[in-house]
Amino acid sequence: MAEEKLRFETEVSRLLHIVANSLYSQKEIFLRELISNASDACDRLRYEALTDPKLLGDDTEFRVLVSVDKKARMLEISDNGIGMNRTSLISDLGTIARSGTSAYLEEHGQGDDADLNTIGQFGVGFYSAFMVADEVEVISQRAGDEQAWRWLSDGTGEFTIAEGNRDGRGTTIRLKMRKTDEEYLDNSRLRQIIKTYSDHIALPIVMTGDDGEETVNEASALWTRQKKNVTKEQYTEFYRHVGGFDEPWLTVHWHVEGKLEYRNLLYVPSAKPFDLFDPSRKHGVRLYVKRVFITDDAENLVPAWLRFLRGVVDSEDLPLNVSREILQDNPTIARMRSTIVKRVLSEFRKKAEKKADEYKLFWDNFGPVIKEGLYEDFENRDAIQKIVRFYSTTGNDDLVSLDDYVGRMKKGQDAIYYISGEELDAVRRSPQLEGFAAKGIEVLLLTDAVDEFWIPAVGIYEGKPFKSATRAGADLDKIETDIEEDSVKDEDNSPEKGKVDALIAMFKLTLNDEVKDVRVSERLTDSAVCLVSDEGDMDLRVERMLKQQNQLQQSFKRILEINPRHALITALAQSVGKEGAGEKVEEAARLLLDQARIIEGEQIPDPTAFSRRLNTVMASALPVE
C-alpha cells in the first residue's frame, strides 16, 4: 500500500500546538509517558495471550528497550507488547477518543504555558514526545499480524502512514531529537530519568549501549512491595502511571489475607479529574490477577460514587482467564469491593477528624460525588453519613458534620433544617433563613444537584428528620432559644391582627390564581415576603431544576408568606378600608409576589407589568414640585 498522508483531528492539533509552544520545565516526562505506554502494551498482550497463547510465539519475556544513536540524534524506545495495526495507529495516534477532552482543552489550552503534566489524564502521553523531537516515527506490528506499519509526523498537523518493516510484534518509537534537547541522548541522563519516573514499572527497562544491555529499573510491581520499602517519590510516580496528573491527596496501600488474598494501592487526586462528571461514571482502578493486568473496566470493583479513585487491585484468587462478563456478578469481586469501600471510608474519616483543612480541600472537590453514595449505596450509607460535610449558617468557610449539627440543636428542635440553591452566597441571603438566624437555629446550606435526591432517600439521621427551611411548617415557635423573644418579635410594631387578616384576605383575592395561599410568616424578620412550599409539595429548587432539564412542564403553586412587622406590610395593613386602598393593595400584592419570585431565582411571568408597577410606586414616592 502506498504512503498516505492524513490530518490530525482538531483536538490533537490543539494539543500539539500547546506541546510545541510550551514553556514547561520538566520536558523529561516524555520518557516516562512513552515507557508507561510500552508497559501498558505488554500488559494487554499478556492478558490476551491467556486465551490465545499463539500471540506470544517464542517471544515470552516482556521488556522495554531504550537505545541511543548520538550521531543521528535518534532516541529509540521499543517494546514487544500488543502492537498496533494500520487502523489502530490512525485512531490511537490521530484522534483523542476520551469524552470531555475537547471541552477541557477549550478551557485549559488557550495559553502557551499550559501544564503539560495533565496530558497523561487523556491517555495521550505519546504526544509529549514532540516537546523534545522534531520528528517522531512509530513502527508497529500487531500481535498475530504479519504486516508492520510506519507512522511519521513532525507534529505540525499532519502524519503519514505506510507499510513498514519490523522484526516481530510490538512498537518502536524513534525520536529525532532537537539540537536544544540533546541532553536526552546521554545514557547517564536517561538512566537517571528512568530511575526517577519508571522504577515502579513491573517489567525490565533495558538500556543498550557499548557495554551491552543493562536493566535500569527494579522491575517488580510496586504494590507487591512492603510500604516501608517504597518512597513517597515512587508512590507519586506510580500514581502518574495509573492516570494521575497532580499530586495524590491520599495514598492507601494495604494487603488483605485470609479467605481472600489481594493487594491494593489506591490514590485520591488532589484536583478534580476533567471527566469526573462524565455520564459513563467510570473509575480509574485497574484489576490485576497474580500481577497480570486484566482490565481497567471492572465496573463492580469500585462503586461509581468513588470513581475518582486511581490505582491497582491485584487478586490472588480470581482465575487468570476471568472475563468481563464473569466479573459482573463475581462474588469474589463483590467481597473485595465491600472491603475496599470500607477501608477507603475509614481513611476519609481519619482525615476528616484529624486534618480538617486537608479534608475541606478534598470535600470541595469530591463532596458532590460522595453524596451520590448516600442515594445509591444503602450498605455503606451509615459510614458515608459520618464523612459528609456541609456549609451552614454558623460560619462562612467552616464545614460541619451531621454529628456537629445534631450536637448543636436547640431544645425543642426535632428536625435537621436545610436550604438548597444553586450558589452558596445566594442561599446564605435567602429570606427564608431570617427567622432561623434570629433564633440562632443552624441551617445546612446545600448547593449540589444530588442533594435533592439523597435527602428524601436518607430521610433521617440519628432519629432527626431532614426538613427544608422553605417548607411552610417551620415550627419555629416551639424551639427554645437563648435569644430574648423581644428581639425576635416586637409586637408593638405589629399592626392590629384584624387589619393584617384583612390585608391577607385582599392578597388572597388578588393572587388567587397565582399562589396556593397567603399566610403570616414566622420565619421573616427583615424581608417583607417570601415564597415557600407547602408540606408535601415539590421543593422550590427541585421544580426549577426539573424545568431546566425539560422534565417538568407544570408549575406548583406556592405559599406567599408576609412579615406583619415589616414597615411596608404594616403600612399596607393600616391602609385597608381607606379610600383608594383597594387598587393600591392589589398592585402591591402583585409587585411583592414578583419580588419573591426574583429572590428565588425564578422568571417573573410579566416583566413589563412588573416594571410598570415598580415605576408607579417610585413615582408616587417622589415629592411633587
RABEL-V721311 format. One line per field, one symbol per residue. phi: phi as a letter, one per 30 degrees, with the letter a starting at -180 (. if undefined). psi: psi as a letter, one per 20 degrees, with the letter a starting at -180 (. if undefined). burial: # if it has 16 or more other C-alpha atoms within 10 Angstrom, else .. A space follows every 10 residues. Layout:
phi = ???
psi = ???
burial = ???
//
This chain:
phi = .ddbcbcdde ddeddddddd cdcedcddde dedddddddd ddeddedddd cbedddidcc cdaccbbbbd ddhccbbbbc ddibcedded ddccbccddi dedddddccd cdcdddddee ddibdedded dbcdbbcbcb bdejccccbc cbacickbbc badbbadjdj bccccddddd bdddcceddd ddddddcbdd edbdccccad cjcbdccdib eeddddedcc ddddeddded dcjdbbcddb bbbabcbkdb bacbbbbcdc bdddcecded hddcccccbh icdcacbded dbdddcdddb kbbbcccddd cdcddddebd ddedddeede dddddddddd dddcbddddd eddddbeede dedddccdec edddddcdbb dbddadcdcb cddedddcdd djdcbcdbbb adbddddedd ddcdddddci cdbdccbced edcdddddib bhicddbddc ddcdhdddcd bddeddddbc ddcddeeddd dddddddddd cedcbdabbd cccdbcddba cbddejddde ddddddddch cbcdccdccc cccdcdeddd dddddejddi dedddddddd dddddddddd icdddbeddd dddddddddd dddcd
psi = pqppprqqrg hgggghgggh jqjphmhiih hgghhggggh hgghggghih imhhhhcini oqrppprpnh gjlppppqrl bhrqaggggg hhiiroippi gghghhhikh rikqoiiigh iikkihiihi hiphpppppq pppiqhprqp ppqjjjirqq prqapqnrra ppppooqqhi kihjjphhgg ghgghghjhi pkqpopppah jbqpohrhkq phiiqqhijp rhhggghhgh hjiqjbpphp poorppqchq pqqpoqqpqi qpqhkhkphh lqrkpppqol jppgqjknhi hpqhikiiqq bppoqihqqh kprhghhgkp hggghggggg ghgghghghg ghhhmhghhg gghhgjghgh hhhhhhnhhj gghhhiiqqq qrjirgiqqq rhggghijqq pipjqoqrqq ahpghhhhjp hiighgghjk pqppopjphi highghhggr pljpqpppij qgmhlhhipq qipphhigpn hhiqrqhhhg hhggghgggg jhihqhrpqp pihphhqhrq pqqqpirpqg hgggghghjk jpgrqpqrpo pqoiiqhghg gghhipirpj hghgggghgh ghghghgghj jqpqhnhghg gggghggghh iqqp.
burial = ......##.. ########## .#....#### ########## ########## ....##.... .#######.. ..######## ######..## ..####.... ##..#...#. ...####### ########## ########## ###...#### ###.#.#.## ###..#.### ########.. .#.##.#..# #.##..#### #######... ....#####. .###...... ...####### ######.#.# #.##...... .######### #.####.... #########. ########## ########## #####..#.# .#....#... .###.###.# #..###.##. ##......## .##.###### ######.... ..######## ####....## ##..##..## ..######## #..#..##.# ########## ########## #####..#.. ....###### ####.#.... #......##. ...##...## ..##.###.# #...###### #####.#### ####...### #####..... ......#### #######.## .#####.... .#..###### #######.## .........# ..#....... .....
//
